[in-house]
């Protein structure tokens, strides 16, 4: 099933079998996209939305000098641009960070299945509101945390999002991003990013070898990144009860 990860383990938004079948029936094609490719340009008229099956996508804005600011990162199981359905165009671009597989859902097909089904429309709306919550957390991370805290927060969030779709065991996951990617995500230089990873490793909080992230002390990493998973609306917390008590 193509959409078995969509809204997985999110509070109060379980898709019924019929709803999942309807959404999967709306998919017009499956595309494989190479890494570092722009798939939607800012300002482009959009008549379909993109659902990420495999890989990592980003949303970004380029300035007049061609310098890029990442504004969101997406993992498998997420619609990247569902908000394009009512807006018809995006104020930012969408591109791959890694090789990716995406499902294309035409807006005409969405309209056909959503008009008589307000409850399904509410669940898709919920998905876009989670995106908005992650944007607010992104602003907090970049605006209020130091370099080590930003990376700690980002790794905690990605771990929680991947765990929700069974791509992390809660402590270990594959993240096929370079330190330069993570520097852009966290608003840092690569030098600061490298130094921050070293500090996290030396503190016994987490380690990243090639593409493998291993979290050694999740509750301590969450404290260092001032991270709470509540804005992700997960069905279950990534922490044990004991860990949650330690964070209070």
C-alpha positions as CSV (number, residue, x, y, z in Angstrom):
1,X,0.0,0.0,0.0
2,X,1.4,3.4,-1.0
3,X,-0.1,5.4,1.8
4,X,0.3,3.0,4.7
5,X,2.6,5.6,6.4
6,X,0.4,8.6,5.9
7,X,-0.6,10.1,9.3
8,X,0.7,6.9,10.9
9,X,0.6,7.1,14.7
10,X,-0.9,10.6,14.8
11,X,-3.4,11.3,17.5
12,X,-7.1,11.1,16.4
13,X,-6.6,10.9,12.6
14,X,-6.6,7.2,11.8
15,X,-7.5,6.7,8.1
16,X,-10.2,4.2,7.4
17,X,-9.5,1.5,4.9
18,X,-11.9,3.2,2.5
19,X,-10.2,6.6,2.9
20,X,-6.8,5.1,2.3
21,X,-8.1,3.2,-0.7
22,X,-9.6,6.4,-2.1
23,X,-6.4,8.4,-1.7
24,X,-4.3,5.6,-3.3
25,X,-6.8,5.5,-6.1
26,X,-6.2,9.2,-6.7
27,X,-2.5,8.6,-7.4
28,X,-1.8,9.2,-11.1
29,X,1.8,8.1,-11.2
30,X,4.9,7.0,-9.2
31,X,8.2,8.9,-10.0
32,X,11.8,8.2,-9.1
33,X,13.8,11.4,-8.7
34,X,17.5,11.8,-8.5
35,X,19.1,13.6,-5.6
36,X,19.6,17.4,-5.7
37,X,16.8,18.0,-8.2
38,X,14.2,20.7,-8.0
39,X,10.8,19.2,-8.7
40,X,8.6,22.3,-8.1
41,X,9.7,25.9,-8.6
42,X,8.5,28.8,-6.5
43,X,5.6,30.6,-8.2
44,X,4.9,27.7,-10.6
45,X,1.2,26.8,-11.1
46,X,0.6,23.5,-9.3
47,X,-2.1,21.1,-10.3
48,X,-1.0,18.0,-8.2
49,X,0.4,17.3,-4.8
50,X,3.4,15.2,-4.0
51,X,3.5,12.4,-1.5
52,X,6.9,11.1,-0.4
53,X,7.3,7.3,-0.5
54,X,11.1,7.0,-0.1
55,X,14.0,9.5,0.4
56,X,14.2,13.0,1.8
57,X,12.8,16.1,0.3
58,X,13.2,19.8,1.2
59,X,11.3,23.0,0.8
60,X,13.5,26.0,0.2
61,X,13.8,29.6,-0.9
62,X,16.6,31.0,-3.1
63,X,17.6,34.6,-2.8
64,X,18.5,36.9,-5.7
65,X,22.2,35.8,-5.4
66,X,21.2,32.1,-5.6
67,X,21.9,31.4,-1.9
68,X,19.5,28.8,-0.6
69,X,17.6,28.7,2.7
70,X,15.9,25.4,3.6
71,X,12.5,26.0,5.3
72,X,11.3,22.4,5.8
73,X,12.5,18.8,5.4
74,X,10.2,15.9,4.7
75,X,10.5,12.1,5.4
76,X,8.6,9.2,3.9
77,X,4.9,9.1,4.8
78,X,4.4,12.9,4.3
79,X,2.6,15.0,1.7
80,X,5.2,17.7,0.7
81,X,2.8,20.3,-0.8
82,X,-0.8,19.3,0.1
83,X,-1.4,23.0,0.8
84,X,-0.9,23.6,-2.9
85,X,-4.4,22.1,-3.4
86,X,-6.2,25.2,-2.2
87,X,-3.4,27.7,-3.0
88,X,-2.7,26.5,-6.6
89,X,0.9,27.7,-6.4
90,X,3.8,27.7,-3.9
91,X,5.8,30.6,-2.5
92,X,8.8,28.3,-2.2
93,X,10.5,25.5,-4.2
94,X,10.6,21.7,-3.5
95,X,13.5,19.5,-4.3
96,X,15.2,16.2,-3.4
97,X,18.1,16.0,-0.9
98,X,18.5,12.3,-1.6
99,X,17.2,10.0,-4.3
100,X,13.5,9.8,-3.8
101,X,10.3,8.0,-4.9
102,X,7.2,10.1,-4.9
103,X,3.5,9.6,-5.7
104,X,1.7,12.3,-7.7
105,X,-1.9,13.1,-6.7
106,X,-3.7,15.4,-9.1
107,X,-5.9,18.0,-7.5
108,X,-8.8,17.1,-9.8
109,X,-8.7,13.6,-8.3
110,X,-8.6,15.0,-4.7
111,X,-11.5,17.3,-5.4
112,X,-13.6,14.4,-6.6
113,X,-13.0,12.3,-3.5
114,X,-13.1,15.1,-0.9
115,X,-16.2,17.0,-1.8
116,X,-18.6,14.4,-0.4
117,X,-16.3,13.4,2.4
118,X,-15.7,16.2,4.9
119,X,-14.1,13.9,7.5
120,X,-11.4,12.8,5.0
121,X,-10.9,16.5,4.1
122,X,-10.4,17.2,7.8
123,X,-7.7,14.6,8.1
124,X,-5.8,16.1,5.1
125,X,-6.2,19.5,6.7
126,X,-4.8,18.0,9.9
127,X,-1.7,17.0,7.9
128,X,-1.1,20.6,6.7
129,X,-1.6,21.8,10.3
130,X,1.2,19.5,11.5
131,X,3.4,21.1,8.8
132,X,2.6,24.5,10.3
133,X,3.5,23.2,13.8
134,X,6.8,22.0,12.5
135,X,7.5,25.4,10.9
136,X,6.9,27.0,14.3
137,X,9.3,24.6,15.9
138,X,11.8,25.3,13.1
139,X,11.6,29.0,13.9
140,X,12.1,28.3,17.6
141,X,15.1,26.1,16.9
142,X,16.9,28.6,14.6
143,X,16.0,31.7,16.6
144,X,16.5,30.6,20.2
145,X,19.0,27.7,20.4
146,X,22.8,27.6,20.2
147,X,24.5,25.4,17.6
148,X,24.5,22.2,19.7
149,X,20.9,22.8,20.7
150,X,19.7,23.3,17.1
151,X,21.3,20.0,16.0
152,X,20.0,18.2,19.1
153,X,16.5,19.5,18.4
154,X,16.6,18.5,14.7
155,X,17.8,15.0,15.4
156,X,15.2,14.5,18.1
157,X,12.4,15.7,15.7
158,X,13.6,13.5,12.8
159,X,13.9,10.5,15.1
160,X,10.3,11.0,16.3
161,X,9.0,11.4,12.8
162,X,10.8,8.4,11.5
163,X,9.8,6.3,14.5
164,X,6.2,7.1,13.7
165,X,6.5,5.4,10.3
166,X,8.7,2.5,11.6
167,X,12.0,3.9,10.1
168,X,13.6,4.4,13.4
169,X,13.7,2.1,16.4
170,X,13.6,5.1,18.7
171,X,17.4,5.3,19.1
172,X,18.9,4.4,15.7
173,X,18.0,5.5,12.2
174,X,19.5,6.2,8.7
175,X,19.7,9.8,7.7
176,X,21.3,10.2,4.3
177,X,22.2,13.9,4.7
178,X,25.6,15.5,4.6
179,X,26.8,17.8,7.4
180,X,26.4,20.6,4.9
181,X,22.7,19.7,4.6
182,X,22.3,19.7,8.3
183,X,24.2,23.0,8.5
184,X,21.7,24.6,6.1
185,X,18.7,23.1,8.0
186,X,20.0,24.5,11.3
187,X,21.2,27.8,10.0
188,X,24.9,27.1,10.8
189,X,28.2,26.9,9.0
190,X,29.7,23.5,8.3
191,X,32.5,24.3,10.8
192,X,30.0,25.0,13.6
193,X,28.0,21.9,12.6
194,X,31.1,19.7,12.8
195,X,32.1,21.1,16.1
196,X,28.5,20.6,17.5
197,X,28.5,17.0,16.4
198,X,31.8,16.5,18.2
199,X,30.4,18.0,21.4
200,X,27.3,15.8,21.2
201,X,29.5,12.7,20.7
202,X,31.9,13.6,23.5
203,X,29.0,14.3,25.9
204,X,27.7,10.7,25.2
205,X,24.4,12.0,23.7
206,X,24.5,10.8,20.1
207,X,26.8,10.0,17.2
208,X,26.5,10.1,13.4
209,X,28.7,7.8,11.4
210,X,28.2,8.3,7.6
211,X,24.4,8.1,7.3
212,X,23.7,6.2,10.6
213,X,22.5,8.2,13.6
214,X,22.8,6.5,17.0
215,X,21.2,8.3,20.0
216,X,22.9,7.1,23.2
217,X,20.8,9.2,25.7
218,X,17.5,10.3,24.3
219,X,16.2,12.2,27.3
220,X,19.5,14.1,27.7
221,X,19.5,14.9,23.9
222,X,16.0,16.2,24.2
223,X,17.0,18.4,27.2
224,X,20.0,19.7,25.3
225,X,17.8,20.6,22.3
226,X,14.8,21.9,24.5
227,X,12.7,19.4,22.5
228,X,9.2,18.3,23.2
229,X,7.4,16.0,20.8
230,X,3.9,17.4,21.5
231,X,3.7,19.6,18.4
232,X,4.0,16.4,16.3
233,X,0.7,15.1,17.6
234,X,2.1,11.5,17.9
235,X,-0.1,8.7,19.2
236,X,2.7,7.7,21.5
237,X,5.6,9.6,23.0
238,X,9.1,8.6,21.8
239,X,10.0,8.5,25.5
240,X,9.3,6.0,28.3
241,X,7.3,7.2,31.3
242,X,10.6,7.4,33.2
243,X,12.2,9.6,30.5
244,X,9.2,11.9,30.5
245,X,9.5,12.4,34.3
246,X,13.2,13.2,33.9
247,X,12.3,16.0,31.4
248,X,9.8,17.7,33.7
